[in-house]
Amino acid sequence: MRNRVVVTGMGVCAPNGVGLHEFVTSLKNGTSGIQFHPELEKLNFSCQIAGKPNIDTIYLNKYFTNVQLKGLNASGVFYGVIAGRDAWEDAGLTIAGSENPDWDSGIVFGTGILGVDKFREAIYQVDEGNVRRLGSTSVIQTMASGISAYLGGMLGCGNQVTTNSSACTTGTEALLMGYDRIKNGKVKRMLVGSCSDSGPYVWGGFDAMRILPRNYNDTPEEASRPMSASAAGFVPGSGAGALVLESLDSALERGATIYGEVIGGAVNSGGQRSGGSMTAPNNEAVQRCIASAIKDASIEPNAIDAINGHLTATTKDPDELKNWSVALGRSEADFPYVNSFKGHFGHCLAAAGSIECVGTLLQFKEKQIFGNINCEDIHPEIDKFIDASKIPTTTLAIAPKIIAKASFGFGDVNACAIFKAYS
């Protein structure tokens, strides 16, 4: 008998909203968080727009001590701690005392790259022979597991505390890692999520690959166009999402609010074979991942009401939806409703999956399916096998019962989670 796993707390630090209220309002209303960044223009980027959380008005001493803030120069750490601690508070959980850890709580919090600005600062100090001026926090700010280490110490978690890293799949994979641990009875609660740094040193490589939109610098809110015929590449983003997963027994014992239930999931890789590569998915692997997640959830494909896709606003969007159609055996008007939140805030890289999981679950709470933006001109290849009514451009007053959420990442890696409204 495996434990049922529910979501009892969430936090988000996204380009279109910091905190659940601001975030859900922008998703419901179709508000974009993508802006022009003069810094990118100065550095001669072709794409001078991005999605970046606004934490200028956040009281950081709510999240960090003065000692922790001293010398802290890692945007991903800021975002991850804000989202993670907000999720913990939202779940109604307390912080472990100074003497004993909370042995029943753990963390899986992923990232792609952490502390790029701090690492650059450190390189200059070393090159100038100023090693002693690096400061005592340079290591924890630049190691990938720095984010889980920060959160683990702040909350006093005594179970597994670790970091995963699987490119754009990271956040969804972290959720499934936490889900498996609770399901198998190894822990009562897991804080799961992911974060991504902001800035030119993170986004520059993608600009060099010429896979970012170049003609929307004057109209940034129109630039990210998932499933659109006029999609011109993904808009880079950053931020963090966090979720508290908990065994149903523990949640009921505490009288916790339940946002939804995780009923299954799967991860796999296409092995960079059969069309799969470092940057492109193996279509069969994607289909297998979706099918495996459905099997793990013990549901039929026709039970899925909605899909929150990876759908990055590139030429791969039609392929992704074709893979969903094949895996589900559904098409045209029988296809589930589908949305992509990347139109609202761009592609937040390693943070994408966790931020989008938060948005996906909020649809249960709001009893709505959030609309897409910038896809009024559906890609003609998509239009061939999915009815336009299934790609809503405004928020629908439809209460979904089961939603599938998937992420696909560089390295030909895939993750798919299945969420169910709790009753």
Phi and psi in degrees as a GROMACS rama.xvg file:
@    title "Ramachandran Plot"
@    xaxis  label "Phi"
@    yaxis  label "Psi"
@TYPE xy
-96.5064  151.332  ARG-2
-69.2942  141.584  ASN-3
-78.6279  145.434  ARG-4
-122.063  126.703  VAL-5
-123.319  163.909  VAL-6
-103.617  120.238  VAL-7
-114.803  -4.13972  THR-8
-158.926  147.846  GLY-9
-144.816  150.722  MET-10
-145.248  152.14  GLY-11
-150.025  141.685  VAL-12
-132.609  88.4989  CYS-13
-119.932  161.107  ALA-14
-60.6494  -27.458  PRO-15
-103.04  14.7638  ASN-16
162.721  130.039  GLY-17
-105.401  117.604  VAL-18
99.3554  149.831  GLY-19
-62.0056  -40.6473  LEU-20
-63.0801  -50.4213  HIS-21
-64.5404  -38.4776  GLU-22
-66.233  -49.6945  PHE-23
-67.7849  -34.074  VAL-24
-62.4295  -42.3625  THR-25
-70.033  -34.6993  SER-26
-67.109  -42.7217  LEU-27
-66.281  -37.6748  LYS-28
-93.7921  -3.25466  ASN-29
71.2212  38.9849  GLY-30
-91.9094  129.93  THR-31
-87.2707  146.306  SER-32
-110.827  15.3169  GLY-33
-91.1353  132.132  ILE-34
-135.849  161.265  GLN-35
-76.589  138.112  PHE-36
-121.227  107.022  HIS-37
-54.5495  -31.098  PRO-38
-58.2541  -39.0067  GLU-39
-71.4398  -34.3367  LEU-40
-64.2972  -43.9955  GLU-41
-61.0381  -32.3629  LYS-42
-90.6042  9.97957  LEU-43
65.498  32.2874  ASN-44
-69.0968  143.688  PHE-45
-72.7747  -41.3336  SER-46
-97.3803  114.094  CYS-47
-109.41  20.7558  GLN-48
-123.639  156.74  ILE-49
-167.484  165.711  ALA-50
-103.733  119.505  GLY-51
-138.582  126.027  LYS-52
-60.3214  142.614  PRO-53
-95.7899  102.197  ASN-54
-109.796  15.5942  ILE-55
-61.6295  -31.2028  ASP-56
-98.848  4.71408  THR-57
-80.1789  132.647  ILE-58
-79.954  97.1439  TYR-59
-68.2844  -21.7028  LEU-60
-69.991  -9.12635  ASN-61
-70.3823  -24.6458  LYS-62
-111.516  -28.6637  TYR-63
-129.869  149.752  PHE-64
-80.0973  166.617  THR-65
-61.332  -35.7722  ASN-66
-65.1917  -42.8842  VAL-67
-65.9753  -34.0515  GLN-68
-74.8793  -22.8259  LEU-69
-64.1069  116.183  LYS-70
78.2313  4.978  GLY-71
-75.1331  120.278  LEU-72
-142.639  53.6039  ASN-73
-136.151  103.49  ALA-74
-60.4249  -36.7186  SER-75
-61.8019  -35.5983  GLY-76
-65.2587  -45.0716  VAL-77
-55.988  -51.9206  PHE-78
-62.0802  -44.9607  TYR-79
-66.0786  -41.3097  GLY-80
-68.4409  -41.1684  VAL-81
-59.3438  -50.6692  ILE-82
-65.1207  -43.9682  ALA-83
-65.8048  -45.9427  GLY-84
-70.5696  -33.9027  ARG-85
-63.902  -40.1812  ASP-86
-63.8694  -42.1856  ALA-87
-62.3313  -44.6892  TRP-88
-66.6307  -40.0133  GLU-89
-61.6747  -31.949  ASP-90
-77.549  -7.11194  ALA-91
75.4514  24.9232  GLY-92
-94.2228  150.945  LEU-93
-99.5898  164.202  THR-94
-90.8584  136.64  ILE-95
-59.1148  146.046  ALA-96
-66.7963  174.139  GLY-97
-72.6684  -15.4893  SER-98
-95.9382  -44.1128  GLU-99
-124.349  134.199  ASN-100
-69.0457  164.492  PRO-101
-87.2005  97.3936  ASP-102
-68.198  -15.9636  TRP-103
-95.2425  4.91987  ASP-104
-127.392  141.429  SER-105
-138.456  -177.953  GLY-106
-142.365  134.16  ILE-107
-126.014  107.339  VAL-108
-130.631  113.461  PHE-109
-97.5285  168.95  GLY-110
-160.195  160.17  THR-111
-92.517  -48.2909  GLY-112
-150.122  140.709  ILE-113
-130.202  139.413  LEU-114
67.8599  38.9843  GLY-115
-60.2204  -44.7327  VAL-116
-64.4321  -39.1397  ASP-117
-66.9141  -37.2942  LYS-118
-65.4731  -41.5893  PHE-119
-61.5883  -43.5776  ARG-120
-59.8528  -41.5724  GLU-121
-66.2315  -39.2521  ALA-122
-59.9043  -44.9623  ILE-123
-64.4678  -39.5746  TYR-124
-63.1679  -42.9045  GLN-125
-66.0403  -45.516  VAL-126
-61.2522  -28.0435  ASP-127
-93.0156  5.97095  GLU-128
77.8328  20.0715  GLY-129
-106.309  49.0387  ASN-130
-56.2444  -39.4914  VAL-131
-69.2091  -11.1909  ARG-132
-93.1745  3.86517  ARG-133
-65.2693  -32.2929  LEU-134
90.8531  160.534  GLY-135
-79.8335  -10.5721  SER-136
-105.355  3.92091  THR-137
-64.1701  -35.7979  SER-138
-67.8261  -51.3883  VAL-139
-66.5128  -26.8045  ILE-140
-76.3356  -22.6599  GLN-141
-110.007  -7.04596  THR-142
-86.6977  143.474  MET-143
-56.4179  -39.5717  ALA-144
-79.828  8.28856  SER-145
-59.3879  -37.2822  GLY-146
-68.4235  -43.1526  ILE-147
-70.2687  -30.6934  SER-148
-67.6958  -43.8494  ALA-149
-57.9894  -52.992  TYR-150
-65.1955  -39.6485  LEU-151
-60.564  -41.5007  GLY-152
-72.7681  -39.0183  GLY-153
-64.4875  -39.801  MET-154
-93.5104  -17.9905  LEU-155
74.8852  36.7016  GLY-156
-75.6539  132.297  CYS-157
-111.31  1.76704  GLY-158
-93.1814  -156.179  ASN-159
-61.5279  129.906  GLN-160
-127.584  112.327  VAL-161
-151.976  170.877  THR-162
-125  138.186  THR-163
-114.084  162.121  ASN-164
-152.052  109.963  SER-165
-141.44  50.6971  SER-166
53.3574  -134.393  ALA-167
-71.0576  -9.28874  CYS-168
-88.4908  -8.04383  THR-169
-51.2707  -51.2795  THR-170
-64.7537  -43.7576  GLY-171
-69.0793  -37.1787  THR-172
-63.8257  -41.4481  GLU-173
-59.4573  -42.5216  ALA-174
-59.6909  -44.436  LEU-175
-70.7836  -30.7083  LEU-176
-65.6878  -42.8298  MET-177
-66.4764  -40.125  GLY-178
-58.4058  -47.1208  TYR-179
-61.2534  -38.7311  ASP-180
-67.7561  -40.8003  ARG-181
-71.5227  -44.7105  ILE-182
-54.1053  -38.0852  LYS-183
-91.1392  10.0812  ASN-184
77.2185  20.4705  GLY-185
-91.5497  -9.71035  LYS-186
-164.211  155.479  VAL-187
-87.0213  -38.8551  LYS-188
-137.544  145.655  ARG-189
-137.347  129.362  MET-190
-86.6583  118.5  LEU-191
-123.137  153.133  VAL-192
165.597  -164.65  GLY-193
-163.416  162.204  SER-194
-143.139  162.759  CYS-195
-144.474  137.868  SER-196
-65.8994  158.388  ASP-197
-101.27  164.493  SER-198
113.116  169.149  GLY-199
-63.3765  -27.5359  PRO-200
-76.1055  -18.0297  TYR-201
-89.6665  -43.0704  VAL-202
-85.9277  -16.5712  TRP-203
-59.5941  -40.3455  GLY-204
-62.4656  -36.8906  GLY-205
-70.5162  -35.7147  PHE-206
-63.8037  -39.7641  ASP-207
-65.4843  -29.5675  ALA-208
-75.9775  -9.76853  MET-209
61.9194  40.4702  ARG-210
-114.321  11.0966  ILE-211
-106.612  150.948  LEU-212
-68.2348  137.101  PRO-213
-112.1  -9.63308  ARG-214
-112.476  19.4361  ASN-215
-122.755  20.6462  TYR-216
-63.4267  -26.2796  ASN-217
-90.9816  -12.6513  ASP-218
-135.182  63.825  THR-219
-59.2195  -32.767  PRO-220
-68.6193  -15.9024  GLU-221
-98.2772  0.280645  GLU-222
-77.7401  -38.3707  ALA-223
-89.3645  113.144  SER-224
-130.329  67.0715  ARG-225
-59.2271  138.52  PRO-226
66.4641  12.394  MET-227
-96.6209  147.218  SER-228
-65.0535  -25.601  ALA-229
-100.985  15.4932  SER-230
-60.6289  135.834  ALA-231
-126.039  16.3574  ALA-232
123.873  163.58  GLY-233
-84.7049  147.506  PHE-234
-90.912  126.812  VAL-235
-69.45  145.239  PRO-236
-140.56  -176.322  GLY-237
-160.695  172.981  SER-238
138.168  -153.904  GLY-239
-162.435  149.691  ALA-240
-131.664  149.37  GLY-241
-145.527  143.804  ALA-242
-137.513  139.606  LEU-243
-95.0717  116.222  VAL-244
-96.8969  144.977  LEU-245
-151.118  146.662  GLU-246
-63.149  144.79  SER-247
-58.9225  -39.5372  LEU-248
-59.2823  -44.6082  ASP-249
-65.4569  -41.5663  SER-250
-63.7754  -42.674  ALA-251
-68.3654  -37.3162  LEU-252
-62.0947  -36.1928  GLU-253
-85.611  -12.4354  ARG-254
70.1248  33.9474  GLY-255
-75.224  152.442  ALA-256
-68.5218  138.478  THR-257
-119.359  118.873  ILE-258
-80.868  -29.1809  TYR-259
170.917  176.391  GLY-260
-117.849  138.839  GLU-261
-89.7417  115.13  VAL-262
-108.251  -2.78553  ILE-263
171.76  173.055  GLY-264
175.727  171.629  GLY-265
-157.437  151.397  ALA-266
-130.968  146.649  VAL-267
-160.241  -174.757  ASN-268
-140.121  149.099  SER-269
-87.7591  1.21542  GLY-270
65.3159  12.3873  GLY-271
51.4966  44.8892  GLN-272
-126.894  164.181  ARG-273
53.4477  47.1642  SER-274
95.1417  -17.0794  GLY-275
-76.6844  147.461  GLY-276
-148.864  -171.2  SER-277
-59.5438  -31.6997  MET-278
-117.185  -3.91706  THR-279
-128.376  143.032  ALA-280
-82.7633  149.482  PRO-281
-78.3139  113.845  ASN-282
-58.8192  -39.2758  ASN-283
-63.0001  -38.1298  GLU-284
-64.6825  -40.3405  ALA-285
-60.7778  -46.6275  VAL-286
-62.1607  -41.6721  GLN-287
-63.9718  -38.9281  ARG-288
-63.5001  -46.1536  CYS-289
-62.3212  -47.119  ILE-290
-62.3937  -39.1498  ALA-291
-66.5213  -38.4082  SER-292
-63.8298  -41.7392  ALA-293
-64.0215  -42.0398  ILE-294
-64.1603  -42.1077  LYS-295
-63.5966  -31.5291  ASP-296
-81.5275  -8.08317  ALA-297
57.8812  45.2533  SER-298
-126.749  167.199  ILE-299
-93.0915  151.155  GLU-300
-56.4535  -31.6709  PRO-301
-76.3087  -1.94836  ASN-302
-81.4621  -14.7324  ALA-303
-77.4812  120.68  ILE-304
-85.8321  -32.8746  ASP-305
-151.304  155.76  ALA-306
-124.035  130.794  ILE-307
-104.248  106.383  ASN-308
-85.5226  173.964  GLY-309
-75.026  -56.7131  HIS-310
37.3874  83.3195  LEU-311
-93.3134  0.549959  THR-312
75.4476  41.7173  ALA-313
-124.435  -177.164  THR-314
-67.0848  -9.95548  THR-315
-85.5759  -7.46221  LYS-316
-58.8947  -46.7531  ASP-317
-59.7226  -38.3858  PRO-318
-63.2143  -41.9746  ASP-319
-60.979  -46.4403  GLU-320
-69.9464  -30.4447  LEU-321
-64.1028  -39.0272  LYS-322
-64.3399  -40.0829  ASN-323
-61.0123  -43.8203  TRP-324
-61.6346  -43.991  SER-325
-66.1013  -46.3047  VAL-326
-65.0426  -36.1122  ALA-327
-88.8821  -19.1016  LEU-328
66.7654  34.4973  GLY-329
-133.631  145.489  ARG-330
-155.852  175.229  SER-331
48.9139  -130.178  GLU-332
-72.007  -14.0239  ALA-333
-84.9202  -7.77498  ASP-334
-70.1924  146.194  PHE-335
-64.5168  161.917  PRO-336
-62.7923  143.525  TYR-337
-134.087  136.099  VAL-338
-138.985  160.995  ASN-339
-134.888  124.227  SER-340
-82.3842  -2.10248  PHE-341
-67.119  -20.3951  LYS-342
-64.1739  -27.504  GLY-343
-84.1614  -34.2976  HIS-344
-142.09  9.6044  PHE-345
80.9924  -169.544  GLY-346
-99.2357  108.345  HIS-347
-85.8283  20.4926  CYS-348
55.971  -124.018  LEU-349
-63.6386  -22.6815  ALA-350
-84.8233  -10.6127  ALA-351
-57.3677  -50.1833  ALA-352
-61.493  -42.5835  GLY-353
-71.8997  -41.6102  SER-354
-61.7582  -42.6109  ILE-355
-71.261  -30.796  GLU-356
-64.3468  -40.5307  CYS-357
-60.3513  -47.5611  VAL-358
-62.3312  -38.4875  GLY-359
-60.9815  -47.6041  THR-360
-68.631  -29.9966  LEU-361
-63.6573  -21.0792  LEU-362
-66.8956  -30.9283  GLN-363
-66.0151  -46.9031  PHE-364
-62.2687  -42.2942  LYS-365
-82.7017  -11.2654  GLU-366
54.7633  45.9472  LYS-367
-143.66  160.02  GLN-368
-111.62  116.725  ILE-369
-70.9969  142.264  PHE-370
-79.5943  160.919  GLY-371
-88.1973  155.384  ASN-372
-121.918  152.608  ILE-373
67.0761  27.6859  ASN-374
-132.485  35.9045  CYS-375
-63.5655  -29.49  GLU-376
-98.839  78.6669  ASP-377
-58.3414  139.209  ILE-378
-56.5227  132.193  HIS-379
-58.76  -30.6865  PRO-380
-69.1901  -32.9514  GLU-381
-73.0438  -39.6032  ILE-382
-61.6656  -20.5293  ASP-383
-69.9956  -27.9876  LYS-384
-131.31  0.393227  PHE-385
-128.915  127.439  ILE-386
-64.9003  137.181  ASP-387
-58.0775  -28.0644  ALA-388
-65.1059  -18.0443  SER-389
-87.3732  -1.39922  LYS-390
-120.186  76.0755  ILE-391
-66.1836  140.813  PRO-392
-101.753  -1.55834  THR-393
-136.831  160.067  THR-394
-68.2056  134.97  THR-395
-104.533  139.686  LEU-396
-83.6404  61.3845  ALA-397
-123.808  124.915  ILE-398
-87.9848  106.556  ALA-399
-74.2634  149.774  PRO-400
-105.213  -35.6951  LYS-401
-135.639  129.155  ILE-402
-126.869  134.471  ILE-403
-100.003  135.443  ALA-404
-126.917  129.601  LYS-405
-128.885  153.631  ALA-406
-137.169  140.67  SER-407
-131.029  132.823  PHE-408
-127.312  164.14  GLY-409
-50.6084  140.655  PHE-410
95.0558  4.38947  GLY-411
64.3319  47.0947  ASP-412
-116.013  146.73  VAL-413
-135.622  149.71  ASN-414
-148.292  140.505  ALA-415
-140.837  128.114  CYS-416
-117.718  146.532  ALA-417
-116.527  122.239  ILE-418
-110.95  147.809  PHE-419
-131.26  140.028  LYS-420
-61.3481  135.163  ALA-421
-85.0904  134.626  TYR-422
